[in-house]
Each structure stands twice: as structure tokens, then as C-alpha cells.
């Protein structure tokens, strides 16, 4: 008898190893998605909790909402993607013109 552990994955066929690897990866992805959803919920609760104190904070909230909207657009909706980009560029330009 030996004290060294036996690596069972090495004793299985290639198909079984791939299936095990896929299951492990899927479990990690699902855990990451849950964590991301929790962090997103925390952020949204924080954004909702208090009104913006200035235009910069209001623009940050708007950027977040616009980002959610942009993510829902199809890749073929080029006009709305361009509109989103223009609005975000306006925010950036106006922030530079009017520092806090």
C-alpha cells in the first residue's frame, strides 16, 4: 500500500475526462454568474438608495442604465448603438467642461 493519492481522472478514458472537465467548468461559470448577479443587485440598490448629489453622480447612474439598454440591443441595431455612443461621449465631454 502507498500513501500517494491516485489521480482517478488519469485512469478514465478521454471522453470521461472531458465530461468531468466540462461539468467542473460549468459549475464555476454558474457560481461566477451568481456572484455577478449579487454584486449587480448590490450596486443597483446603492444607486437607488439615495438621489444624486450633483450632475456627475446623475450621469454615472444614467451611464449604468444606458449600458444595460445597450447590452440588450441586437448587433444589427447600429443606429441605436451610435446613439448610445453619442450620449456617452456627450457625458464625457460635458464632465470635462464642468468639473465638480
C-alpha positions in Angstrom: 0.0 0.0 0.0 1.2 3.5 -0.8 0.5 6.9 0.8 0.4 8.7 -2.6 -3.1 9.6 -3.8 -4.3 8.0 -7.0 -5.4 10.5 -9.7 -8.6 8.9 -10.9 -9.1 11.3 -13.8 -5.9 9.9 -15.4 -7.4 6.4 -15.3 -10.6 7.3 -17.2 -11.0 7.5 -20.9 -10.7 10.8 -22.8 -14.5 11.2 -23.1 -15.0 10.8 -19.4 -12.2 13.2 -18.6 -13.7 15.8 -21.0 -17.2 15.3 -19.4 -15.7 15.8 -15.9 -13.8 18.9 -17.1 -17.0 20.3 -18.7 -19.0 19.7 -15.5 -16.4 21.4 -13.4 -16.2 24.4 -15.7 -20.0 24.7 -15.9 -20.1 24.7 -12.0 -17.5 27.5 -11.9 -19.4 29.6 -14.5 -22.7 29.2 -12.7 -21.0 30.3 -9.4 -19.4 33.3 -11.1 -22.8 34.3 -12.6 -24.5 34.1 -9.2 -21.8 36.2 -7.7 -22.1 38.8 -10.5 -25.9 38.9 -10.1 -25.4 39.5 -6.3 -22.9 42.3 -7.0 -25.2 43.9 -9.6 -28.1 43.8 -7.2 -26.0 45.5 -4.5 -24.9 48.2 -7.0 -28.5 48.8 -8.1 -29.7 49.0 -4.5 -26.9 51.5 -3.8 -27.8 53.6 -6.9 -31.5 53.6 -5.9 -30.9 54.3 -2.2 -30.0 58.0 -2.5 -30.6 60.7 -5.0 -27.7 62.0 -6.9 -25.9 64.9 -5.2 -24.7 66.5 -8.4 -24.8 66.2 -12.2 -21.7 63.9 -12.2 -23.5 61.4 -9.9 -26.6 61.6 -12.0 -24.6 61.0 -15.2 -23.0 57.9 -13.5 -26.4 56.5 -12.8 -27.5 57.3 -16.4 -24.4 55.6 -17.8 -25.2 52.4 -15.9 -28.8 52.4 -17.2 -27.7 53.2 -20.7 -25.2 50.4 -20.5 -28.0 48.0 -19.6 -30.0 49.2 -22.5 -27.1 49.0 -24.9 -26.4 45.4 -23.8 -30.0 44.5 -24.8 -29.6 45.8 -28.3 -29.0 43.5 -31.2 -25.8 43.8 -33.1 -27.7 44.9 -36.2 -29.2 47.9 -34.4 -26.4 50.2 -35.5 -28.3 53.5 -35.2 -29.2 52.9 -31.5 -25.6 51.8 -30.8 -24.4 55.0 -32.4 -26.9 57.0 -30.3 -25.7 55.3 -27.1 -22.1 56.1 -28.0 -23.0 59.7 -28.8 -24.8 60.2 -25.4 -21.9 58.7 -23.5 -19.5 60.9 -25.4 -21.7 63.9 -24.5 -21.5 62.9 -20.8 -17.7 62.7 -21.0 -17.4 66.0 -22.9 -19.7 67.8 -20.5 -17.9 66.5 -17.5 -14.7 67.9 -18.8 -16.3 71.3 -19.4 -17.9 71.4 -16.0 -15.6 69.9 -13.3 -17.1 69.2 -9.9 
